[in-house]
Amino acid sequence: MKTLTVVIPCRNESKYIAECIEAIYGCVLPESTEIKVFVVDGMSDDGTREIVNELMNKHTQLSLLDNFQQLTPFAFNLGIHAGGKVDYVQIVGARHILSKNYLLNCIEKIENDSSVWCVGGKIINEYINTTGQVISKAMSTAFGMGLGNFRTLNKSGFTDTVTSPMYPYWVIEKIGFFDEELIRNQDDDFNFRVAQAGGKIFYNNDISLKYYVRGSYEGLWRQFFQYGYWKVYVNKKHKSVTTLRQLVPPLFVLYLMLLTLTILGGSAVFAVSSFPLLVYLLMAFYFASKEQDDKAGLWAIFKTFPILHVSYGLGYLKGLWDFLLLNKKPSDKQKRLSR
């Protein structure tokens, strides 16, 4: 008998939680596998809890846990602890809809390759409005998310992190639970510890999850600002830059800041200094045109790229200022959910 715990961190996800849960119970599993699903809810007030309670009548191995801290890493750990010592732990976002082969293929990969300590699949972006559609297209490009980002991979292979990951339980015993101080990037931190301990993270392009992308630029800005901000805190914790691509957005923002000063050197100096910006704009136009044919759609994707890059870069620089220069703890403001 194999045992699997599925942990769903959740707060105010009434639009998606039922589809998320039903997709999990619709997954194919190896024979003689017992599955327990824990929705770890941050005290939702939008009807999410009522939906889960109703589904508990249908799925006897579904449980609702209270997350009074209302923060993601606490939800991860509460769910893992509730499941006890099992064979496998699967993390699933409340907006993630797993493909039918997701759980089976993850288990098979881990069992067949002892070097693999974590498995995750391909993200298929879904959108709830026109803005979400534009954001989805921008986030599906290497220019938008960076070379090597798992969101843009198109074939199976090893990577530095994945979403909706599965781990053998012994990995958690070996490297510890999720860091509850990290309100963002706790998965990056955990997977970095996996790599440090000698494990590999496998991206399986043959399994997928549908992800409902945020439908507002304000939410996108706040989301990526927090990604950049918390990334620095992870780096400080490990005394290491976990990936090189994370440095590109803050360097780009610094370049933009310095570019304005070159005006003081005259038009010729400014023109020469503007060349990298021109290259960036041409690349943004090229990748936007690959995703969209009509003029309005192309322009919408084009302007989404700097939102992704500048928000992340500013967040990263804010993190450098707070954590490295001032030696401060994370700001309470950056613990706010980016809905």
C-alpha positions in Angstrom: 0.0 0.0 0.0 1.4 3.4 -1.1 0.2 6.6 0.6 -0.1 10.1 -0.8 -0.8 13.4 0.9 -2.1 16.2 -1.3 -1.9 19.7 0.3 -3.9 22.6 -1.2 -3.0 26.0 0.4 -6.0 28.2 -0.1 -7.7 31.5 0.8 -10.7 33.0 -1.0 -10.6 30.7 -4.0 -14.4 29.9 -4.3 -14.1 30.2 -8.1 -11.6 27.5 -8.5 -11.4 25.2 -5.5 -14.1 22.7 -6.6 -12.5 22.2 -10.0 -9.1 21.8 -8.3 -10.3 19.1 -5.9 -12.3 17.2 -8.5 -9.3 17.1 -10.8 -7.2 15.6 -8.0 -9.8 12.9 -7.4 -10.0 12.3 -11.1 -6.3 11.5 -11.4 -5.2 8.0 -12.2 -3.2 6.4 -9.3 -1.0 3.3 -9.0 -2.9 0.3 -7.7 -3.2 0.1 -3.9 -2.6 3.8 -3.4 -4.3 5.6 -0.6 -4.8 9.4 -1.1 -5.7 12.0 1.4 -6.4 15.6 0.4 -6.1 18.5 2.8 -7.4 22.0 1.9 -5.5 24.2 4.3 -7.6 27.3 4.3 -6.6 30.8 5.5 -10.0 31.5 7.0 -11.7 32.3 3.7 -14.8 34.5 3.8 -16.0 34.2 0.1 -17.7 30.8 0.3 -14.7 28.6 -0.2 -15.0 26.8 3.1 -18.7 26.0 2.4 -17.8 24.5 -1.0 -15.1 22.3 0.6 -17.4 21.2 3.3 -20.0 20.1 0.7 -17.3 18.2 -1.2 -16.3 16.4 2.0 -19.6 14.6 1.8 -18.6 13.2 -1.5 -14.9 12.5 -0.9 -14.4 10.9 2.5 -10.6 11.4 2.3 -11.0 15.2 1.9 -10.3 17.4 4.9 -10.5 21.1 5.7 -7.8 22.5 8.0 -7.7 26.0 9.5 -4.6 28.2 8.7 -5.0 31.0 11.2 -1.7 32.5 10.0 -3.2 32.9 6.5 0.2 32.5 4.9 1.4 29.9 2.3 4.3 28.2 4.1 2.2 27.6 7.2 -0.4 26.0 4.9 2.2 23.7 3.4 3.5 22.5 6.7 0.1 22.1 8.4 -1.0 19.9 5.5 2.1 17.8 5.6 1.9 17.3 9.3 -1.8 16.4 9.1 -1.0 13.7 6.6 1.6 12.1 8.8 4.5 9.9 7.5 3.4 8.9 4.0 5.2 7.8 0.8 4.6 11.0 -1.2 3.6 14.6 -0.7 2.0 16.6 -3.5 1.5 20.4 -3.3 -1.3 21.8 -5.5 -2.2 25.5 -5.7 -5.9 26.2 -5.4 -5.9 27.6 -9.0 -4.0 24.5 -10.4 -6.1 21.9 -12.2 -4.0 18.7 -12.6 -4.1 16.5 -15.7 -5.4 12.9 -15.1 -1.9 11.5 -15.5 -0.2 14.0 -13.2 0.0 12.0 -9.9 0.7 8.6 -11.5 3.6 10.0 -13.7 5.2 11.8 -10.8 5.2 8.7 -8.6 6.5 6.6 -11.5 9.4 9.0 -12.2 10.4 9.2 -8.5 10.3 5.4 -8.2 12.2 4.7 -11.4 15.0 7.3 -10.9 16.5 7.6 -7.4 18.3 10.8 -8.3 14.9 12.6 -8.7 13.7 14.1 -5.4 11.0 16.4 -7.0 8.7 16.3 -10.0 6.4 18.8 -11.6 4.7 19.4 -14.9 3.8 21.9 -17.6 1.7 25.0 -16.9 -1.1 25.6 -19.3 -2.2 29.2 -18.6 -5.9 29.9 -18.5 -7.4 33.4 -18.2 -10.6 34.8 -16.7 -10.7 38.0 -18.7 -8.9 39.8 -21.6 -6.2 41.2 -19.3 -5.5 37.7 -18.0 -5.2 36.4 -21.6 -2.6 39.0 -22.4 -0.7 38.3 -19.2 -0.8 34.6 -20.0 0.7 35.1 -23.4 3.5 37.3 -22.0 4.3 34.8 -19.3 4.6 31.9 -21.8 7.6 33.5 -23.5 11.3 33.1 -22.7 11.6 36.9 -23.0 8.9 37.4 -20.4 10.0 34.9 -17.8 13.7 34.4 -18.6 15.7 31.6 -20.3 15.6 28.3 -18.4 12.4 29.2 -16.5 10.3 26.1 -16.1 7.2 28.0 -17.4 8.8 28.2 -20.9 10.3 24.7 -21.2 8.9 22.5 -24.0 10.6 19.2 -23.3 11.2 17.1 -20.2 14.4 17.5 -18.3 16.1 18.8 -15.1 15.5 22.3 -13.9 15.9 24.4 -10.7 12.2 24.5 -9.6 8.7 23.4 -10.7 5.2 24.3 -9.7 2.8 21.9 -8.0 5.7 19.6 -7.0 5.6 16.1 -5.7 8.3 14.9 -3.2 9.0 11.6 -1.5 8.3 12.1 2.2 11.8 11.1 3.1 13.1 14.3 1.3 11.2 16.4 3.9 12.6 14.3 6.7 16.1 14.9 5.2 16.1 18.7 4.5 13.3 19.9 6.8 9.9 21.5 6.2 9.1 24.7 4.4 10.6 27.9 5.9 7.6 29.7 7.5 9.6 33.0 7.5 9.4 33.0 3.7 6.0 34.4 2.7 7.0 34.3 -1.0 9.6 32.1 -2.7 9.3 29.3 -0.1 9.2 26.8 -2.9 12.4 28.2 -4.4 14.1 28.0 -1.1 12.9 24.4 -0.6 14.0 23.3 -4.0 17.4 25.0 -3.6 17.8 22.9 -0.4 16.9 19.9 -2.4 19.7 20.7 -4.9 22.2 21.4 -2.1 21.5 18.1 -0.6 22.2 16.3 -3.8 18.7 15.8 -5.3 17.5 16.6 -8.7 14.3 18.4 -9.8 12.6 17.0 -12.9 10.2 18.9 -15.2 7.9 16.4 -17.0 6.5 17.9 -20.2 4.0 15.0 -20.5 2.0 16.0 -17.5 0.3 19.4 -17.1 -1.7 21.6 -14.9 -4.1 24.3 -15.9 -3.4 27.6 -14.1 -5.8 30.5 -13.8 -3.6 33.6 -14.4 -4.3 36.8 -12.5 -6.6 39.1 -14.4 -5.3 42.5 -13.4 -2.0 44.4 -14.0 -2.1 45.7 -10.4 -2.1 42.1 -9.1 0.6 41.1 -11.6 2.8 44.1 -10.5 2.4 43.2 -6.8 3.0 39.5 -7.5 6.3 40.0 -9.3 7.4 42.8 -7.0 7.1 40.3 -4.1 8.9 37.6 -6.1 11.9 39.9 -6.5 11.7 41.2 -2.9 11.6 37.8 -1.3 14.2 36.3 -3.7 16.8 38.5 -2.0 15.8 37.2 1.4 16.2 33.6 0.1 19.7 34.5 -1.3 20.7 36.1 2.0 19.6 33.0 3.9 21.7 30.7 1.7 24.5 33.3 1.1 24.2 32.5 -2.5 22.5 33.7 -5.7 20.2 30.8 -6.5 19.9 31.5 -10.3 21.7 33.9 -12.5 18.5 35.0 -14.5 17.1 36.6 -11.3 19.8 39.3 -11.7 18.7 40.5 -15.1 15.6 42.5 -14.0 17.3 44.5 -11.2 20.2 45.3 -13.5 17.8 46.5 -16.1 16.0 48.7 -13.6 19.4 50.1 -12.5 20.3 50.8 -16.1 17.0 52.7 -16.6 17.8 54.8 -13.5 21.3 55.6 -14.8 20.1 56.3 -18.3 18.2 59.4 -17.1 21.5 60.8 -15.8 23.2 60.5 -19.1 21.0 63.4 -20.4 23.4 65.6 -18.4 26.2 64.5 -20.8 24.5 65.8 -23.9 22.3 64.3 -26.6 25.2 62.2 -28.1 25.9 60.5 -24.8 22.2 59.9 -24.2 21.7 58.5 -27.7 24.6 56.0 -27.3 23.5 55.0 -23.8 19.9 54.4 -25.1 21.1 51.6 -27.4 20.4 48.8 -24.8 16.9 50.2 -24.2 16.3 50.1 -28.0 17.4 46.5 -28.1 15.0 45.7 -25.3 12.1 47.4 -27.0 12.8 45.6 -30.3 13.0 42.3 -28.5 9.7 43.0 -26.7 8.1 43.9 -30.0 9.5 40.7 -31.6 8.2 38.4 -28.9 4.9 40.2 -28.7 4.4 39.8 -32.4 5.0 36.1 -32.2 2.1 35.8 -29.7 -0.4 38.2 -31.3 -1.2 39.3 -34.8 -3.7 42.1 -34.3 -2.4 45.6 -33.4 -4.3 46.0 -30.1 -3.2 42.6 -28.8 0.4 43.1 -29.8 0.6 46.4 -28.0 -1.0 44.9 -24.9 1.5 42.0 -24.7 4.3 44.5 -25.5 3.5 46.7 -22.5 3.1 43.6 -20.2 6.8 42.7 -20.5 8.1 45.8 -18.7 5.5 45.3 -16.0 7.0 41.8 -15.4 10.6 43.0 -15.5 10.4 46.4 -13.8 8.2 45.2 -10.9 10.5 42.2 -10.2 13.6 44.4 -10.6 12.3 47.1 -8.2 11.3 44.4 -5.7 14.7 42.9 -5.9 16.4 46.3 -5.3 14.0 47.0 -2.4 15.1 43.6 -1.0 18.8 44.5 -1.4 18.2 47.8 0.4 16.2 46.2 3.3 18.0 42.9 3.8 21.6 43.6 2.9 22.1 47.3 3.5 19.8 47.9 6.4 19.7 44.3 7.8 16.0 44.6 8.3 13.3 41.9 8.5 10.7 41.5 5.7 8.1 44.3 5.5 4.6 43.4 6.6 3.4 45.1 3.5 5.1 42.5 1.3 3.2 39.7 3.1 0.0 40.8 1.5 -1.5 38.3 -1.0 -1.2 39.5 -4.6 -4.8 38.9 -5.7 
